[in-house]
Structures are given as structure tokens and as C-alpha cells.
Amino acid sequence: GLFCLGGKFPASMVLNPPLCAMMTGCVCGAVPGIRGLFVETDRSFGSQPPLQFLSATMVVLGDAFMSAMLLVLGGNMQLPSTSPGQKQKPPTAHPPESATAGKLEQRVVGLTVVARLVALPLIGLALQGVVEMLGLLPDDKLLRFVLLLQFTAPTAANLGTVATYQGHGQREVSQVALQQYLFAVPAITAFMVYYLTLF
């Protein structure tokens, strides 16, 4: 059986492949002995790390990450409402849930985009202003800029991968993410210009 967290959520819903890959990368990068197996460091094993070919392969795959994610994003938006081989049921007065699955109203998508790209950066500005007034942040302009930038970024592309891995919500996530990426270009540009004027 699956291990459940608190008896509610199976571990497979939390420990998804992108999260496991990120955690593994953090461990490999933080431990000098393991990092020396992949890249040249002061503690490298000889003149050339034994697993340098693997790190070079990861770099090549990483360069194509965003392009591959956009392909997955577009493919998820074209998923059929019924699985392959499933027989279509005769029409009824009330359409089945599968017929409307994955279709979000434009009003819902628009409010989600506004909340993520406009409301959340403003909330981040207010929160950081309060933290600075309390003297909890060091006097580091780069740190403050990065903290503000975290509130401005759109939803991570890995969310679409997680939805695809779980097998539900792919079309909804892809629809919202696509609109966010379209409007993120002017939104992030405007907020970054404003952030630079604060320092």
C-alpha cells in the first residue's frame, strides 16, 4: 500500500518526480564529496570527475527544459474529455461531468491571472515593507530585490508536470498557466522597473 501522510494524502501525491529530482540535486550539490563526482572542485577525484559525462548530459537536457515544458503545456490543452477506447454515452438533458471537464470560464482564468501577477506582487511589497520596518531584513539590496521577484514570478511550469503525473487537472492547469505566461512578460517587466526604483 501507499504510505499516507496523516492518513489523508498518499506519499506519491507529495513526493512527485520534479520534487524528488530537486531534493536529489540539492543533496548532490551541498555535499562536496558527491559534487566532486560530477563537476571539477577542490575535492574532485583526479583531473576529471568520473561522472562528468552525466552532468554534461544534464546540462544539455536542461537547456531544452522550457521548450519541452511548453510542448507539454500545449499537449495537455488538447487532451480529449474521454480516455481512448471509452465509448461515448448517448446525449442527455444534462451533459456529463467529463464533457465539461477541463473547461474554465474566461472570468475564472482572468481573475486567477490578476491575482497571481498583480495582487500577489502588491501583497509581497506590503509584507516586505512591514518586515523592513521591524528591522528583520539585512541591508542587502540584492536580497530584497530577489525576495520581491519571488512574488512576481508566474506559476512554476512544474505544476503542469505534477498534474500530468497525477492524471487529473492537466487541461485546467495548462489553460491558466498559458494565460499567465502571456501576461507575465509585461507584468514582470513593469514590476522589475518599479523594484529597481526602490533601491
C-alpha positions as CSV (number, residue, x, y, z in Angstrom):
1,G,0.0,0.0,0.0
2,L,0.9,3.6,-0.2
3,F,2.3,5.4,2.7
4,C,-0.1,8.2,3.8
5,L,0.8,11.5,5.4
6,G,-1.5,12.0,8.3
7,G,-3.8,9.3,6.9
8,K,-5.1,11.6,4.2
9,F,-2.6,12.1,1.3
10,P,-0.5,9.3,-0.2
11,A,3.2,9.9,-0.5
12,S,3.0,9.7,-4.3
13,M,1.0,12.9,-4.4
14,V,3.7,14.8,-2.4
15,L,6.9,13.1,-3.5
16,N,6.4,13.7,-7.2
17,P,9.3,13.3,-9.7
18,P,10.1,17.0,-10.0
19,L,10.3,17.4,-6.2
20,C,12.4,14.2,-5.8
21,A,14.8,15.4,-8.6
22,M,15.1,18.8,-6.9
23,M,15.8,17.3,-3.5
24,T,18.4,14.9,-5.0
25,G,20.1,17.8,-6.8
26,C,20.3,19.8,-3.6
27,V,21.9,16.9,-1.8
28,C,24.4,16.3,-4.6
29,G,25.3,20.0,-4.8
30,A,25.6,20.5,-1.0
31,V,27.9,17.6,-0.2
32,P,31.4,18.3,-1.5
33,G,32.3,14.6,-1.9
34,I,29.3,13.9,-4.0
35,R,29.6,17.2,-6.0
36,G,33.2,16.2,-6.9
37,L,31.9,13.2,-8.7
38,F,30.1,15.3,-11.2
39,V,32.0,18.7,-11.6
40,E,35.5,19.8,-11.0
41,T,36.1,21.0,-7.5
42,D,38.9,21.2,-4.9
43,R,37.9,17.7,-3.9
44,S,37.5,16.2,-7.3
45,F,38.5,12.6,-7.9
46,G,41.6,13.1,-10.2
47,S,41.9,15.5,-13.0
48,Q,38.5,14.6,-14.5
49,P,35.4,13.7,-12.4
50,P,34.2,10.1,-13.1
51,L,30.6,11.2,-13.7
52,Q,31.3,14.4,-15.6
53,F,29.6,12.9,-18.7
54,L,26.4,12.6,-16.6
55,S,26.5,16.3,-15.6
56,A,27.2,17.3,-19.2
57,T,24.1,15.3,-20.3
58,M,22.0,17.0,-17.6
59,V,23.1,20.4,-18.9
60,V,22.1,19.5,-22.5
61,L,18.7,18.3,-21.2
62,G,18.3,21.4,-19.0
63,D,18.8,23.7,-22.0
64,A,15.7,22.2,-23.6
65,F,13.6,22.2,-20.4
66,M,11.5,25.2,-21.1
67,S,10.8,24.2,-24.7
68,A,9.8,20.7,-23.6
69,M,7.5,22.2,-20.9
70,L,5.8,24.4,-23.4
71,L,5.2,21.4,-25.6
72,V,3.7,19.5,-22.7
73,L,1.6,22.6,-21.8
74,G,0.1,22.7,-25.3
75,G,-0.4,19.0,-25.5
76,N,-2.3,19.0,-22.2
77,M,-4.7,21.6,-23.5
78,Q,-5.7,19.2,-26.4
79,L,-6.4,16.2,-24.2
80,P,-9.8,14.6,-25.0
81,S,-12.5,14.7,-22.5
82,T,-12.8,10.9,-22.6
83,S,-10.0,8.4,-22.5
84,P,-9.0,6.5,-25.6
85,G,-11.2,3.5,-26.2
86,Q,-14.0,4.8,-24.0
87,K,-17.4,4.6,-25.6
88,Q,-19.4,7.8,-25.9
89,K,-22.7,7.8,-23.9
90,P,-25.9,8.9,-25.6
91,P,-26.7,12.6,-25.1
92,T,-28.8,13.5,-22.1
93,A,-30.5,16.6,-20.9
94,H,-27.6,17.3,-18.5
95,P,-24.2,16.9,-20.0
96,P,-21.9,14.6,-18.1
97,E,-19.1,16.0,-16.0
98,S,-16.5,14.6,-18.4
99,A,-17.9,16.8,-21.2
100,T,-17.2,20.0,-19.4
101,A,-14.0,18.8,-17.6
102,G,-11.0,21.0,-18.2
103,K,-13.0,23.9,-19.5
104,L,-12.6,27.0,-17.3
105,E,-14.6,30.2,-17.8
106,Q,-12.6,33.2,-19.0
107,R,-13.6,35.1,-15.9
108,V,-12.1,32.5,-13.7
109,V,-8.9,32.4,-15.7
110,G,-8.7,36.2,-15.8
111,L,-9.2,36.5,-12.0
112,T,-6.5,33.9,-11.5
113,V,-4.0,35.8,-13.7
114,V,-4.8,39.1,-12.0
115,A,-4.4,37.5,-8.5
116,R,-1.1,35.9,-9.4
117,L,0.5,38.7,-11.5
118,V,-0.9,41.8,-9.8
119,A,-2.4,41.2,-6.4
120,L,0.4,38.8,-5.1
121,P,3.3,41.2,-6.0
122,L,1.4,44.0,-4.2
123,I,1.0,41.8,-1.2
124,G,4.6,41.0,-1.3
125,L,5.5,44.7,-1.4
126,A,3.4,45.3,1.7
127,L,4.8,42.3,3.6
128,Q,8.4,43.2,2.8
129,G,7.7,46.8,3.9
130,V,6.5,45.6,7.2
131,V,9.5,43.3,7.7
132,E,11.9,46.1,6.8
133,M,10.1,48.4,9.3
134,L,10.6,45.7,12.0
135,G,14.3,45.5,11.1
136,L,14.3,41.8,10.3
137,L,15.9,42.1,6.9
138,P,19.7,42.9,6.4
139,D,20.7,45.9,4.5
140,D,21.2,43.9,1.3
141,K,19.6,45.4,-1.9
142,L,20.1,42.2,-3.9
143,L,18.4,40.1,-1.2
144,R,15.4,42.5,-1.1
145,F,15.2,42.5,-4.9
146,V,15.2,38.7,-5.1
147,L,12.5,38.5,-2.4
148,L,10.3,40.9,-4.3
149,L,10.9,39.0,-7.5
150,Q,9.7,35.8,-6.0
151,F,6.2,37.3,-5.5
152,T,6.2,38.4,-9.2
153,A,7.1,35.2,-11.0
154,P,4.2,33.3,-12.6
155,T,3.2,29.7,-11.6
156,A,6.0,27.2,-11.9
157,A,6.0,25.1,-15.1
158,N,6.5,22.1,-12.9
159,L,2.9,22.4,-11.8
160,G,1.8,21.1,-15.2
161,T,4.2,18.2,-14.8
162,V,2.7,17.3,-11.4
163,A,-0.8,17.5,-12.8
164,T,0.2,15.2,-15.7
165,Y,1.8,12.8,-13.3
166,Q,-1.3,12.6,-11.1
167,G,-3.5,12.2,-14.2
168,H,-6.1,14.9,-13.5
169,G,-6.3,18.7,-13.8
170,Q,-3.9,18.9,-16.8
171,R,-6.2,21.0,-19.0
172,E,-7.2,23.4,-16.2
173,V,-3.6,23.9,-15.1
174,S,-2.4,24.3,-18.7
175,Q,-5.1,26.8,-19.5
176,V,-4.3,29.0,-16.5
177,A,-0.5,28.7,-17.0
178,L,-0.7,29.7,-20.6
179,Q,-2.6,32.9,-19.9
180,Q,-0.1,33.6,-17.0
181,Y,2.9,33.2,-19.3
182,L,1.4,35.5,-21.9
183,F,0.7,38.3,-19.5
184,A,3.8,37.7,-17.3
185,V,6.1,39.5,-19.8
186,P,4.6,43.0,-19.4
187,A,3.7,42.4,-15.7
188,I,7.2,41.2,-14.7
189,T,8.8,44.0,-16.7
190,A,6.7,46.7,-15.1
191,F,7.3,45.4,-11.6
192,M,11.0,44.9,-12.1
193,V,11.4,48.5,-13.2
194,Y,9.4,49.6,-10.1
195,Y,11.5,47.4,-7.8
196,L,14.7,48.9,-9.2
197,T,13.5,52.4,-8.4
198,L,13.1,51.4,-4.8
199,F,16.8,50.8,-4.2
